[in-house]
Amino acid sequence: MPVVNRIADFSADMAAWRQHLHTIPELAFECHETAAFVADRLREFDVDEVHQGIATTGIVAIINGQGEGPTIGLRADMDALPIPEETGVAYQSTKPGNMHACGHDGHTTMLLGAARYLAETRNFRGRVALIFQPAEEEGGGAGVMVEEGIMDRFDISQIYALHNAPGIPEGSFQTTPGPIMAAVDTFEVHIQGLGGHGAMPHETRDPVMAACGIAQAIQTIVSRNNYALDSLVISVTQIHTGTVNNVIPDTAFINGTVRTFDPTVQKMVMERMEQIVQGQAQSYGVEARLDYEVNYPATINDADKTGFAAEIARDVAGADRVMTNVDAMMGAEDFSYMLQSRPGAYLFLGQGEGAGLHHPKYNFNDDIAPVGASFFARIVEKAQPLG
């Protein structure tokens, strides 16, 4: 079963919604204009309930089907990125320095398209909860919405989400059971030494050398402490210290990211990093503090729900355009919090060739919006069929 005919009928409307959203990119939890636009469309579609102000600007909309049944959740993220836009499109960002460089304008549009169709047809039992979430890029809005009780409040039993994927054939789907995206942690190392003249290093306790030693030693966690078949990435991404060429500074700063799938590996990294930072600091005669922040957990698809979602994807796109055993990615996604709370699945929807995610020339492909909306609509109708 290809793209739903009724959804195809209003594909031009969807493109208009998406392009309007593209002009008003908002960051983190401050998605006020975006949420207002979404709420207005939902009320136009005559959904049964619109609950606003969850996680500041998040929305949960309810559409009742025909007869008793469970509630299925569908999620779209709404926030943008602090990237100056370079697309040159007529509908480019009106907010300097911000742009929809990850396609969340398209994700929101796909869920709005599904909402319009489902509110018109109601060809399902129970209810559907449409979740429009802020702060995926920064702030963990999905986790905040879970903490504020949406799963229990709306009695959601299973949940699904899509993310567009440049470089994957247009309109095709990719997913996998189990881990599909990594947990992401952040670390900072603050080093306090004793500065002095660059010509007299013996009178200093050099934080620059300590920073170099710590950064190199941290990499040994991957090569010498981790089992080679357990996925792990540790990247030092910043070292800041010093001001001029003949002064040894007092302080240095190191920053980086850790990506894991296994909590045991994550725990090992935290322990070894603390040991390395303190041991290296002592060897260089400086003081150092490790600040390690645990962020989004790994995104882990439920095996049964992933298989079911893949069936729906095949109905929409064709069997030869659905891959169900793709390699997990070391990127992260806060939909992980929702999958920790309820079984479900996360899938990638190909948008064809073009600039990659988080690139200033990225632009969502409006042609795939009806495909994503059809997937969302069909998964509700097949999960909670009438009769």
C-alpha positions as CSV (number, residue, x, y, z in Angstrom):
1,M,0.0,0.0,0.0
2,P,1.7,3.2,-1.2
3,V,1.3,6.8,0.1
4,V,-2.2,7.3,1.4
5,N,-4.2,9.0,-1.4
6,R,-5.9,11.5,1.0
7,I,-2.5,12.5,2.3
8,A,-1.2,12.9,-1.2
9,D,-4.1,15.2,-1.9
10,F,-2.9,17.8,0.6
11,S,0.8,17.4,0.0
12,A,1.0,21.0,-1.2
13,D,-0.5,22.1,2.1
14,M,2.2,20.1,3.9
15,A,4.9,21.8,1.9
16,A,3.5,25.2,2.8
17,W,3.4,24.3,6.5
18,R,7.0,23.0,6.4
19,Q,8.3,26.1,4.5
20,H,6.6,28.4,7.0
21,L,8.1,26.5,9.9
22,H,11.5,26.8,8.2
23,T,11.2,30.6,8.3
24,I,10.8,30.6,12.1
25,P,13.5,28.3,13.6
26,E,13.5,28.3,17.4
27,L,16.0,26.8,19.8
28,A,15.7,24.3,22.7
29,F,12.6,24.8,24.8
30,E,11.8,28.2,23.3
31,C,9.6,26.9,20.4
32,H,6.8,29.4,21.1
33,E,5.9,30.4,17.5
34,T,6.3,26.9,16.3
35,A,4.1,25.5,19.0
36,A,1.5,28.1,18.3
37,F,1.4,27.3,14.6
38,V,1.2,23.6,15.4
39,A,-1.7,24.1,17.9
40,D,-3.6,26.3,15.4
41,R,-3.4,23.6,12.7
42,L,-4.4,20.8,15.1
43,R,-7.5,22.8,16.1
44,E,-8.3,23.4,12.5
45,F,-8.2,19.6,12.0
46,D,-10.7,19.1,14.9
47,V,-8.5,16.9,17.0
48,D,-10.2,16.1,20.3
49,E,-7.7,17.5,22.8
50,V,-4.7,19.9,22.5
51,H,-2.5,20.0,25.6
52,Q,0.1,22.8,25.5
53,G,2.9,24.0,27.8
54,I,4.4,20.5,28.4
55,A,8.2,20.9,28.8
56,T,7.6,24.6,28.3
57,T,6.5,24.5,24.6
58,G,5.7,20.9,24.0
59,I,2.2,19.7,22.8
60,V,0.3,16.5,23.2
61,A,-2.8,16.2,21.0
62,I,-5.3,13.4,21.3
63,I,-7.5,12.0,18.5
64,N,-10.1,9.5,19.5
65,G,-10.8,6.6,17.3
66,Q,-13.9,4.4,17.1
67,G,-14.4,2.3,20.2
68,E,-12.3,1.4,23.2
69,G,-8.7,0.6,22.8
70,P,-5.2,1.5,23.8
71,T,-3.3,4.8,23.1
72,I,-0.4,4.8,20.6
73,G,2.1,7.6,20.6
74,L,3.7,9.3,17.7
75,R,6.5,11.9,18.2
76,A,8.0,14.7,16.2
77,D,10.7,17.2,17.3
78,M,10.3,20.9,16.7
79,D,13.5,22.7,17.6
80,A,16.2,24.1,15.3
81,L,20.0,24.7,15.5
82,P,22.1,27.8,16.1
83,I,23.6,27.7,12.6
84,P,23.5,30.6,10.0
85,E,21.6,29.4,7.0
86,E,23.2,29.2,3.6
87,T,20.5,27.5,1.5
88,G,19.4,30.5,-0.5
89,V,15.8,29.3,-0.6
90,A,13.0,31.8,-0.8
91,Y,11.7,30.7,2.6
92,Q,15.0,30.8,4.5
93,S,15.2,31.6,8.1
94,T,14.0,35.0,9.3
95,K,15.9,34.5,12.6
96,P,19.6,35.3,12.0
97,G,21.9,32.7,13.3
98,N,19.2,30.0,13.6
99,M,18.1,27.5,11.0
100,H,16.3,24.2,10.6
101,A,19.4,22.3,9.7
102,C,18.2,18.9,10.9
103,G,14.8,18.7,9.3
104,H,12.7,19.1,12.5
105,D,10.4,21.4,10.4
106,G,9.8,18.3,8.2
107,H,9.3,16.0,11.1
108,T,6.7,18.3,12.6
109,T,5.0,18.6,9.2
110,M,4.8,14.8,8.7
111,L,3.1,14.4,12.1
112,L,0.7,17.3,11.2
113,G,-0.2,15.5,8.0
114,A,-0.9,12.3,9.8
115,A,-3.0,14.3,12.4
116,R,-5.1,15.8,9.6
117,Y,-5.8,12.4,8.0
118,L,-6.4,10.6,11.3
119,A,-8.8,13.3,12.5
120,E,-10.8,13.1,9.3
121,T,-11.0,9.3,9.0
122,R,-10.7,7.9,12.6
123,N,-10.3,4.4,11.1
124,F,-8.8,2.9,14.3
125,R,-9.7,1.9,17.8
126,G,-8.6,3.7,21.0
127,R,-6.6,6.9,20.8
128,V,-3.5,8.3,19.2
129,A,-1.3,10.8,21.1
130,L,0.5,13.2,18.8
131,I,3.7,14.4,20.7
132,F,5.3,17.6,19.4
133,Q,8.5,18.0,21.4
134,P,10.9,20.9,21.9
135,A,14.6,20.7,22.8
136,E,15.9,17.5,21.0
137,E,19.1,19.2,19.9
138,E,19.9,20.5,23.4
139,G,18.1,20.0,26.7
140,G,16.6,16.5,26.3
141,G,13.0,17.7,25.8
142,A,11.8,14.1,25.3
143,G,13.2,13.3,28.8
144,V,11.5,16.3,30.3
145,M,8.1,15.4,28.7
146,V,8.5,11.9,30.2
147,E,9.4,13.3,33.6
148,E,6.3,15.5,33.4
149,G,4.3,12.4,33.1
150,I,2.9,12.2,29.5
151,M,3.2,8.4,29.3
152,D,1.0,7.8,32.3
153,R,-1.2,10.9,31.9
154,F,-2.2,9.9,28.4
155,D,-1.9,6.1,28.9
156,I,0.5,5.7,26.0
157,S,1.2,2.0,25.4
158,Q,3.7,2.1,22.5
159,I,5.6,4.9,20.6
160,Y,7.2,5.6,17.3
161,A,9.3,8.3,15.6
162,L,11.0,9.1,12.3
163,H,14.1,11.0,11.4
164,N,15.0,12.1,7.9
165,A,18.3,10.8,6.5
166,P,20.2,12.6,3.7
167,G,22.2,10.2,1.5
168,I,19.6,7.4,1.8
169,P,17.4,6.9,-1.2
170,E,14.4,9.1,-1.2
171,G,11.3,7.6,0.4
172,S,13.1,4.5,1.7
173,F,13.3,3.4,5.4
174,Q,16.1,2.1,7.5
175,T,16.0,0.7,11.1
176,T,17.2,-2.1,13.3
177,P,16.0,-3.9,16.4
178,G,18.0,-3.2,19.6
179,P,20.5,-0.3,19.8
180,I,20.2,2.1,16.9
181,M,21.9,5.3,18.3
182,A,24.4,5.7,21.1
183,A,24.3,7.2,24.5
184,V,26.1,10.6,24.7
185,D,28.1,11.9,27.6
186,T,30.2,15.1,28.0
187,F,33.3,15.6,30.0
188,E,35.3,18.6,31.1
189,V,38.7,18.7,32.7
190,H,39.7,21.8,34.6
191,I,43.5,22.0,35.3
192,Q,45.0,24.4,37.8
193,G,48.8,24.9,37.6
194,L,51.2,27.7,38.3
195,G,52.1,30.0,35.5
196,G,55.2,31.9,34.8
197,H,57.7,33.1,32.2
198,G,58.1,30.8,29.2
199,A,61.9,31.1,29.6
200,M,61.8,29.7,33.1
201,P,59.5,26.6,33.1
202,H,61.3,25.2,36.1
203,E,59.5,27.8,38.2
204,T,56.1,26.8,37.0
205,R,53.7,23.8,37.2
206,D,52.8,23.7,33.6
207,P,49.1,23.1,32.9
208,V,49.7,22.9,29.1
209,M,51.9,19.8,29.4
210,A,49.3,18.3,31.8
211,A,46.5,18.9,29.3
212,C,48.5,17.2,26.6
213,G,49.2,14.3,28.8
214,I,45.6,13.9,30.0
215,A,44.3,14.2,26.4
216,Q,46.6,11.5,25.2
217,A,46.1,9.2,28.1
218,I,42.3,9.4,27.8
219,Q,42.5,7.8,24.4
220,T,44.1,4.7,26.0
221,I,40.7,3.9,27.5
222,V,39.4,2.9,24.1
223,S,42.6,1.0,23.0
224,R,43.6,-0.6,26.3
225,N,40.6,-0.7,28.7
226,N,37.7,-1.5,26.4
227,Y,36.9,-4.9,24.8
228,A,37.4,-4.4,21.1
229,L,34.0,-5.7,20.1
230,D,32.2,-3.3,22.5
231,S,31.4,0.0,20.7
232,L,33.0,3.0,22.3
233,V,34.1,6.5,21.0
234,I,36.0,9.0,23.1
235,S,36.8,12.3,21.4
236,V,38.7,15.2,22.9
237,T,37.3,18.2,21.0
238,Q,38.6,21.2,22.8
239,I,41.8,22.3,24.6
240,H,41.9,25.9,25.7
241,T,44.9,27.5,27.5
242,G,47.4,30.3,27.3
243,T,47.4,33.8,25.8
244,V,50.8,34.7,24.4
245,N,54.0,32.9,23.2
246,N,56.3,33.6,26.2
247,V,54.0,33.0,29.2
248,I,53.1,29.6,30.7
249,P,49.5,30.0,31.9
250,D,48.0,29.1,35.2
251,T,45.1,27.0,33.8
252,A,44.0,24.7,31.0
253,F,40.6,23.3,30.0
254,I,39.8,20.1,28.1
255,N,36.4,19.2,26.7
256,G,35.1,16.2,24.8
257,T,32.4,13.6,24.2
258,V,31.8,9.9,25.0
259,R,29.6,7.6,23.0
260,T,28.5,4.1,24.2
261,F,25.8,1.6,24.0
262,D,26.4,-0.6,27.1
263,P,26.0,0.9,30.6
264,T,28.8,-1.3,31.8
265,V,31.2,0.3,29.2
266,Q,29.9,3.7,30.2
267,K,30.6,3.1,33.9
268,M,34.1,1.8,33.1
269,V,34.9,5.0,31.1
270,M,33.8,7.2,34.0
271,E,36.0,5.3,36.5
272,R,39.0,5.2,34.2
273,M,38.7,8.8,33.2
274,E,38.7,9.9,36.8
275,Q,41.8,7.7,37.6
276,I,43.6,9.1,34.5
277,V,42.9,12.7,35.3
278,Q,44.0,12.5,38.9
279,G,47.0,10.3,38.1
280,Q,48.2,12.6,35.3
281,A,47.6,15.7,37.4
282,Q,49.8,14.3,40.2
283,S,52.6,13.3,37.7
284,Y,52.7,16.9,36.4
285,G,52.3,18.6,39.8
286,V,49.1,20.3,39.0
287,E,45.5,20.0,40.3
288,A,42.7,18.8,38.1
289,R,39.0,18.3,38.3
290,L,36.9,16.0,36.1
291,D,33.3,17.1,35.4
292,Y,31.5,14.2,33.7
293,E,27.9,14.7,32.6
294,V,25.7,11.7,31.6
295,N,23.4,12.9,28.9
296,Y,21.0,11.1,26.5
297,P,20.9,7.3,26.9
298,A,21.3,4.9,24.0
299,T,18.3,4.7,21.7
300,I,17.2,1.1,21.8
301,N,14.4,-0.2,19.6
302,D,12.0,-2.9,20.9
303,A,12.5,-5.9,18.6
304,D,8.8,-6.7,18.2
305,K,7.7,-3.1,17.6
306,T,10.6,-2.6,15.1
307,G,9.4,-5.7,13.2
308,F,5.9,-4.3,13.2
309,A,7.1,-0.8,12.1
310,A,9.1,-2.4,9.3
311,E,5.9,-4.1,8.0
312,I,4.2,-0.8,7.8
313,A,7.2,0.8,6.1
314,R,7.1,-2.0,3.5
315,D,3.4,-1.3,2.9
316,V,4.1,2.4,2.3
317,A,7.5,2.2,0.5
318,G,7.7,-1.3,-0.9
319,A,9.6,-4.3,0.4
320,D,12.8,-3.6,-1.5
321,R,13.0,-0.1,0.0
322,V,13.1,-1.1,3.7
323,M,16.3,-2.2,5.5
324,T,15.9,-3.7,8.9
325,N,19.5,-4.5,9.9
326,V,21.4,-1.3,9.6
327,D,24.4,-0.6,11.7
328,A,23.9,1.4,14.8
329,M,25.1,5.0,14.7
330,M,27.3,6.7,17.3
331,G,25.1,9.8,17.1
332,A,22.6,10.4,19.8
333,E,18.8,11.1,20.0
334,D,16.7,12.0,23.0
335,F,13.8,9.8,21.8
336,S,15.8,7.3,23.8
337,Y,14.0,8.5,26.9
338,M,10.6,7.7,25.5
339,L,11.8,4.3,24.4
340,Q,13.0,3.7,27.9
341,S,9.5,4.4,29.1
342,R,7.5,2.5,26.5
343,P,8.2,-0.1,23.8
344,G,8.5,1.3,20.3
345,A,10.8,2.0,17.4
346,Y,12.8,4.7,15.7
347,L,13.3,4.7,11.9
348,F,15.2,6.7,9.4
349,L,13.4,8.0,6.3
350,G,15.6,8.6,3.3
351,Q,15.4,12.1,1.7
352,G,17.9,11.5,-1.2
353,E,21.1,13.3,-2.0
354,G,21.9,16.7,-0.6
355,A,23.7,18.5,2.2
356,G,24.0,16.5,5.4
357,L,22.3,17.1,8.7
358,H,23.6,20.1,10.7
359,H,25.1,21.6,7.5
360,P,24.3,25.3,6.7
361,K,23.1,24.3,3.2
362,Y,20.8,21.5,4.5
363,N,17.1,21.6,3.5
364,F,14.3,19.1,4.1
365,N,12.9,17.4,1.0
366,D,9.2,18.2,0.9
367,D,8.6,15.2,-1.4
368,I,9.1,12.7,1.5
369,A,6.6,14.4,3.9
370,P,3.6,12.4,2.5
371,V,5.6,9.2,2.9
372,G,6.3,9.9,6.6
373,A,2.8,11.1,7.2
374,S,1.5,7.9,5.6
375,F,3.8,5.8,7.7
376,F,2.5,7.4,10.9
377,A,-1.2,7.1,9.8
378,R,-0.9,3.4,8.8
379,I,0.9,2.4,11.9
380,V,-2.0,3.7,14.0
381,E,-4.6,1.9,11.7
382,K,-2.7,-1.4,11.8
383,A,-1.8,-1.3,15.5
384,Q,-5.3,-0.6,16.6
385,P,-7.6,-1.8,13.7
386,L,-11.4,-1.5,13.8
387,G,-13.2,-4.8,14.4
